[in-house]
Amino acid sequence: MTDRAERARIEALLRGIAAVRTCERPSELARRASEMEVGAVIYEVTGHEGPELTDVLQTLRRRFPDFPLLFVIGLSDAGTTDRAAALATTTNPSSMVFRGVTDMRSTIDAILDEAAARSAAGRIIATVDRLRPDLDPLVRDFIVHTATSRNVARVSRVTAALHASGRTLARRLREERLPTAHVLFWTIMVLRAAYLLRDPFSTQQRVVDLLPFPDQSAVTTRFHRYLGMTPSDRARLRNADRIFAHFEALLTKR
């Protein structure tokens, strides 16, 4: 939703970071976002936003409160900045960057990581609720916290956050005929890592930086163990059904 020159500039900024899909109409943006065809939305504020676009962005935020939404704003026109601020109050973007001032590349990295985390967590939780709708609440909370928290380094931190003991969690897992907390924890971490690596521009080092893998060798080892593939197998990683097959088997094995 920018003119050709601005579109080329944004694509140049994102080269080597992410693939870009341009939406020409607000309705197209709404469709792509609702069908999860895009991981994040980058919008160049022009100051000429009509009610249709505003409505689409507001609807997107209501339906997906944590959807990564980035506004790019020019400083040459003070009116544009004012209009961007007004639009932000009703659409609540994840971040706003100023053209020529803010380091857009690092901001894009951050929102793409956020998009991957959101997608992975959503699929993990939906899989649990579909296959084990009556799962013990503590076990479900353990899975949800492990799937969604940004600062989870080990099982003990998850149980502490849930105000539960490791012994209680272990007993509940046995009652549900599920694997140990350690196995479940690392299965979920590998799924989160897999979603990061579905982005063709992401790297194993990025996984190490964001998730509790000690090094790249550990990423490879745990991918073999929990997914039966390597982290460099990007074609297979793009198949969500394939990477979730092992997790689904863990949940349904009785």
C-alpha positions as CSV (number, residue, x, y, z in Angstrom):
1,M,0.0,0.0,0.0
2,T,2.8,2.4,-1.0
3,D,3.8,3.9,-4.3
4,R,6.3,2.0,-6.4
5,A,9.4,4.0,-5.2
6,E,8.5,3.5,-1.5
7,R,7.8,-0.2,-2.1
8,A,11.2,-0.7,-3.7
9,R,12.9,1.1,-0.8
10,I,11.2,-1.1,1.8
11,E,12.0,-4.3,-0.2
12,A,15.7,-3.2,-0.3
13,L,15.7,-2.6,3.4
14,L,14.3,-6.1,4.0
15,R,16.5,-7.9,1.5
16,G,18.2,-10.7,3.4
17,I,15.8,-10.5,6.3
18,A,12.4,-11.5,5.0
19,A,10.3,-12.1,1.9
20,V,7.9,-9.3,1.1
21,R,4.4,-9.6,-0.2
22,T,2.7,-6.3,-1.2
23,C,-1.0,-5.8,-0.6
24,E,-2.6,-3.3,-2.9
25,R,-6.0,-3.1,-1.2
26,P,-7.1,-3.2,2.5
27,S,-9.3,-6.2,1.7
28,E,-6.3,-8.2,0.5
29,L,-4.4,-7.4,3.7
30,A,-7.3,-8.6,5.8
31,R,-7.5,-11.9,3.8
32,R,-3.8,-12.6,4.0
33,A,-3.6,-11.9,7.7
34,S,-6.7,-13.9,8.6
35,E,-5.6,-16.9,6.6
36,M,-2.1,-16.7,8.2
37,E,-0.4,-16.1,4.9
38,V,1.8,-13.4,6.4
39,G,3.8,-13.4,9.6
40,A,3.8,-9.7,10.2
41,V,2.4,-6.5,8.7
42,I,4.6,-3.5,7.8
43,Y,2.7,-0.4,6.9
44,E,4.1,2.8,5.5
45,V,2.0,5.6,7.0
46,T,1.3,8.2,4.2
47,G,-1.2,10.4,5.9
48,H,-3.9,9.5,3.4
49,E,-5.3,6.5,5.2
50,G,-9.0,6.0,4.5
51,P,-11.7,4.5,6.7
52,E,-11.4,1.1,5.0
53,L,-7.8,0.6,5.9
54,T,-8.3,1.9,9.5
55,D,-11.2,-0.6,9.9
56,V,-9.0,-3.4,8.6
57,L,-6.2,-2.6,11.0
58,Q,-8.6,-2.3,13.9
59,T,-10.3,-5.6,13.0
60,L,-6.9,-7.3,12.7
61,R,-5.9,-6.1,16.2
62,R,-9.2,-7.2,17.7
63,R,-9.0,-10.7,16.2
64,F,-5.3,-11.2,16.7
65,P,-4.2,-9.0,19.7
66,D,-0.6,-10.1,19.5
67,F,-0.2,-9.9,15.7
68,P,3.1,-8.1,14.8
69,L,2.2,-4.8,13.2
70,L,4.9,-2.2,12.3
71,F,4.3,1.3,11.2
72,V,7.0,3.1,9.2
73,I,6.7,6.9,9.5
74,G,8.4,9.7,7.6
75,L,9.5,12.8,9.5
76,S,9.5,15.3,6.5
77,D,5.8,16.1,7.1
78,A,4.7,16.9,10.6
79,G,1.1,16.2,9.7
80,T,2.0,12.6,8.7
81,T,3.5,12.1,12.2
82,D,0.4,13.4,13.8
83,R,-1.8,11.2,11.7
84,A,0.3,8.2,12.4
85,A,0.0,8.8,16.2
86,A,-3.8,9.1,15.8
87,L,-3.9,5.8,13.8
88,A,-1.7,4.1,16.4
89,T,-4.1,4.9,19.2
90,T,-6.8,2.8,17.6
91,T,-4.7,0.0,16.1
92,N,-2.0,-0.4,18.7
93,P,1.0,-1.4,16.5
94,S,3.7,-3.6,18.0
95,S,6.3,-1.0,17.0
96,M,6.8,2.3,15.1
97,V,10.0,3.2,13.3
98,F,11.0,6.6,11.7
99,R,12.3,6.5,8.2
100,G,16.0,7.4,8.1
101,V,16.3,7.6,11.9
102,T,15.4,4.2,13.4
103,D,17.3,1.0,12.7
104,M,14.6,-0.7,10.7
105,R,16.5,-3.9,10.1
106,S,16.8,-4.8,13.8
107,T,13.2,-3.9,14.4
108,I,12.1,-6.1,11.5
109,D,14.2,-9.0,13.0
110,A,12.4,-8.5,16.3
111,I,8.9,-8.5,14.9
112,L,9.6,-11.6,12.7
113,D,10.8,-13.4,15.7
114,E,7.6,-12.4,17.5
115,A,5.6,-13.6,14.5
116,A,7.3,-17.0,14.6
117,A,6.8,-17.3,18.3
118,R,3.1,-16.4,17.9
119,S,2.5,-19.0,15.2
120,A,4.3,-21.8,17.0
121,A,2.5,-21.1,20.3
122,G,-0.9,-21.0,18.6
123,R,-0.3,-24.3,16.8
124,I,1.0,-26.0,20.0
125,I,-2.0,-24.9,22.1
126,A,-4.5,-25.7,19.4
127,T,-3.0,-29.2,19.0
128,V,-3.2,-29.8,22.8
129,D,-6.8,-28.6,23.0
130,R,-7.8,-30.7,19.9
131,L,-6.2,-33.9,21.0
132,R,-6.5,-33.7,24.7
133,P,-9.4,-31.4,25.6
134,D,-9.7,-32.8,29.1
135,L,-6.0,-32.5,29.9
136,D,-5.1,-31.9,33.5
137,P,-5.0,-28.1,34.0
138,L,-1.5,-28.0,35.5
139,V,-0.1,-30.0,32.6
140,R,-1.9,-27.7,30.1
141,D,-0.6,-24.7,31.9
142,F,2.9,-26.1,31.8
143,I,2.6,-26.6,28.0
144,V,1.1,-23.2,27.4
145,H,3.8,-21.4,29.5
146,T,6.6,-23.3,27.8
147,A,5.2,-22.4,24.4
148,T,4.6,-18.7,25.1
149,S,7.1,-17.4,27.6
150,R,10.1,-15.4,26.3
151,N,12.3,-16.2,29.3
152,V,12.1,-20.0,29.8
153,A,15.5,-21.6,30.3
154,R,14.6,-24.8,32.1
155,V,11.7,-26.9,33.5
156,S,12.2,-25.6,37.1
157,R,11.5,-22.0,35.9
158,V,8.2,-23.0,34.4
159,T,7.1,-24.9,37.5
160,A,8.1,-21.9,39.7
161,A,6.1,-19.6,37.5
162,L,3.1,-21.9,37.9
163,H,3.7,-22.1,41.7
164,A,3.9,-25.9,41.4
165,S,6.5,-28.4,42.5
166,G,8.4,-30.6,40.1
167,R,7.1,-33.6,42.0
168,T,3.5,-32.6,41.5
169,L,4.0,-31.9,37.8
170,A,5.7,-35.3,37.4
171,R,2.8,-37.1,39.1
172,R,0.2,-35.3,36.9
173,L,2.2,-36.2,33.8
174,R,2.3,-39.9,34.8
175,E,-1.5,-39.8,35.4
176,E,-2.0,-38.4,31.9
177,R,0.4,-41.0,30.5
178,L,2.6,-38.3,29.0
179,P,6.4,-38.2,28.9
180,T,8.6,-36.5,31.5
181,A,8.6,-32.7,31.9
182,H,12.1,-32.6,30.4
183,V,11.0,-34.4,27.2
184,L,7.9,-32.3,26.9
185,F,9.8,-29.1,27.5
186,W,12.4,-29.8,24.8
187,T,9.8,-31.1,22.4
188,I,8.1,-27.7,22.6
189,M,11.4,-25.8,22.4
190,V,12.3,-27.6,19.2
191,L,8.9,-26.8,17.7
192,R,9.5,-23.1,18.6
193,A,12.9,-23.3,17.0
194,A,11.5,-25.0,13.9
195,Y,9.1,-22.1,13.4
196,L,12.0,-19.6,13.6
197,L,13.9,-21.6,11.0
198,R,10.9,-21.7,8.6
199,D,11.9,-18.2,7.8
200,P,14.5,-18.8,5.1
201,F,16.6,-15.9,6.4
202,S,16.8,-17.1,10.0
203,T,19.8,-19.0,11.3
204,Q,20.6,-21.5,13.9
205,Q,22.5,-18.8,15.8
206,R,19.3,-16.9,16.0
207,V,17.7,-19.9,17.6
208,V,20.5,-20.0,20.2
209,D,20.1,-16.3,20.9
210,L,16.4,-16.5,21.5
211,L,15.8,-20.0,23.0
212,P,17.6,-22.0,25.7
213,F,19.8,-24.0,23.4
214,P,23.4,-23.8,24.6
215,D,24.9,-23.8,21.1
216,Q,24.3,-24.7,17.5
217,S,25.4,-28.3,18.1
218,A,22.6,-28.7,20.7
219,V,20.1,-27.4,18.2
220,T,21.1,-30.1,15.7
221,T,21.1,-32.8,18.3
222,R,17.7,-32.0,19.6
223,F,16.2,-31.6,16.1
224,H,17.4,-35.2,15.4
225,R,16.0,-36.4,18.6
226,Y,12.6,-34.7,18.6
227,L,11.8,-34.1,15.0
228,G,13.9,-36.7,13.1
229,M,15.3,-34.1,10.8
230,T,18.1,-31.5,10.7
231,P,17.6,-27.8,11.3
232,S,19.0,-27.2,7.8
233,D,16.2,-29.1,6.1
234,R,14.2,-26.0,5.3
235,A,11.8,-27.7,2.9
236,R,10.6,-30.2,5.5
237,L,10.4,-27.5,8.2
238,R,7.9,-25.6,6.1
239,N,5.5,-28.5,6.4
240,A,3.9,-27.8,9.7
241,D,2.0,-31.1,9.8
242,R,5.3,-33.0,9.5
243,I,7.1,-31.1,12.3
244,F,4.1,-31.5,14.6
245,A,3.7,-35.3,14.0
246,H,6.0,-36.2,16.9
247,F,4.3,-33.9,19.3
248,E,0.9,-35.2,18.3
249,A,2.2,-38.8,18.9
250,L,3.4,-37.8,22.4
251,L,0.0,-36.4,23.2
252,T,-2.0,-39.4,22.0
253,K,0.2,-42.3,23.1
254,R,-1.6,-44.1,25.9
